[in-house]
Amino acid sequence: MTGDDVDDWTLLANCRGMADALFPDGKEQRRARRICVDCRVRARCLAEALDNRIEWGVWGGMTERERRRLLRERPGVTCWRDVLESEFDEDEVQRQQAASE
């Protein structure tokens, strides 16, 4: 099953059922971010937070502060899902090329 086969992408997330762990304070955010590292719906999750200006918690591996900075740096983006999925796809291609060398 791929992420595109499921309407509710949250069912595929590494963090499903762990809501409390994703809304930590301060230093604990680093621990929460590790949950996202290899999540197959990371781009969709981050796009959800950015497109909807969600101001709390760790989403797609980014803290509140990191998301605010990204929004300030790229104010012209109207659909973060499109941007992030293309960037994540490019990263995956580069990882695969490096692994095959």
C-alpha positions as CSV (number, residue, x, y, z in Angstrom):
1,M,0.0,0.0,0.0
2,T,1.3,3.4,-0.9
3,G,0.5,6.8,0.7
4,D,-1.6,7.6,-2.4
5,D,-3.8,4.6,-1.8
6,V,-5.0,6.0,1.5
7,D,-7.2,9.1,1.8
8,D,-6.2,9.6,5.5
9,W,-2.4,9.8,5.3
10,T,-2.2,9.8,9.1
11,L,-2.9,6.1,9.1
12,L,0.5,5.6,7.5
13,A,2.4,7.9,9.9
14,N,5.1,6.5,12.2
15,C,3.5,8.6,15.0
16,R,-0.1,7.3,14.7
17,G,-1.4,6.8,18.2
18,M,1.4,8.9,19.8
19,A,-0.2,12.3,19.8
20,D,1.2,13.3,23.2
21,A,4.7,12.5,22.2
22,L,4.5,15.0,19.3
23,F,3.6,18.0,21.4
24,P,6.6,18.3,23.8
25,D,8.2,21.3,25.3
26,G,11.7,22.7,24.7
27,K,14.5,20.1,24.5
28,E,12.0,17.2,24.2
29,Q,11.2,18.3,20.7
30,R,14.5,16.8,19.4
31,R,13.3,13.4,20.6
32,A,9.9,13.8,19.0
33,R,11.6,14.8,15.6
34,R,13.4,11.4,15.5
35,I,10.0,9.7,15.1
36,C,9.7,11.5,11.7
37,V,13.1,10.7,10.2
38,D,12.0,7.7,8.2
39,C,8.3,8.3,8.0
40,R,6.8,7.7,4.5
41,V,4.3,10.5,4.9
42,R,6.7,13.1,6.3
43,A,6.2,15.5,3.4
44,R,2.4,15.3,3.6
45,C,2.5,15.8,7.4
46,L,4.8,18.9,7.1
47,A,2.7,20.3,4.3
48,E,-0.4,19.9,6.4
49,A,1.1,22.0,9.2
50,L,2.5,24.6,6.8
51,D,-0.6,25.0,4.7
52,N,-2.8,25.2,7.7
53,R,-0.4,27.4,9.8
54,I,-0.4,24.9,12.7
55,E,1.6,26.5,15.4
56,W,2.2,23.7,17.9
57,G,3.9,20.4,18.0
58,V,6.3,18.6,15.7
59,W,5.0,18.0,12.2
60,G,7.0,16.3,9.4
61,G,10.1,16.5,11.5
62,M,10.0,20.2,12.1
63,T,9.4,22.1,15.3
64,E,7.2,25.2,15.6
65,R,10.1,27.5,15.4
66,E,11.5,25.8,12.2
67,R,8.1,26.0,10.5
68,R,7.7,29.7,11.3
69,R,11.2,30.4,9.9
70,L,10.4,28.4,6.7
71,L,7.1,30.3,6.3
72,R,8.9,33.6,6.6
73,E,11.7,32.6,4.2
74,R,9.2,31.4,1.5
75,P,6.1,33.6,1.8
76,G,5.1,33.1,-1.9
77,V,4.4,29.3,-1.5
78,T,0.7,28.7,-1.8
79,C,0.7,24.8,-1.7
80,W,3.4,23.3,0.5
81,R,2.4,19.8,-0.4
82,D,3.4,20.3,-4.1
83,V,6.7,21.9,-3.1
84,L,7.6,19.3,-0.4
85,E,6.7,16.2,-2.3
86,S,8.8,17.3,-5.3
87,E,11.7,18.1,-2.9
88,F,11.3,14.8,-1.0
89,D,11.2,12.9,-4.4
90,E,14.5,14.6,-5.5
91,D,16.1,13.7,-2.1
92,E,15.0,10.1,-2.5
93,V,16.5,9.9,-6.0
94,Q,19.8,11.3,-4.7
95,R,19.9,8.7,-1.8
96,Q,19.2,5.9,-4.2
97,Q,22.0,7.0,-6.6
98,A,24.5,7.3,-3.7
99,A,23.5,3.8,-2.4
100,S,24.2,2.3,-5.9
101,E,27.7,3.8,-6.2
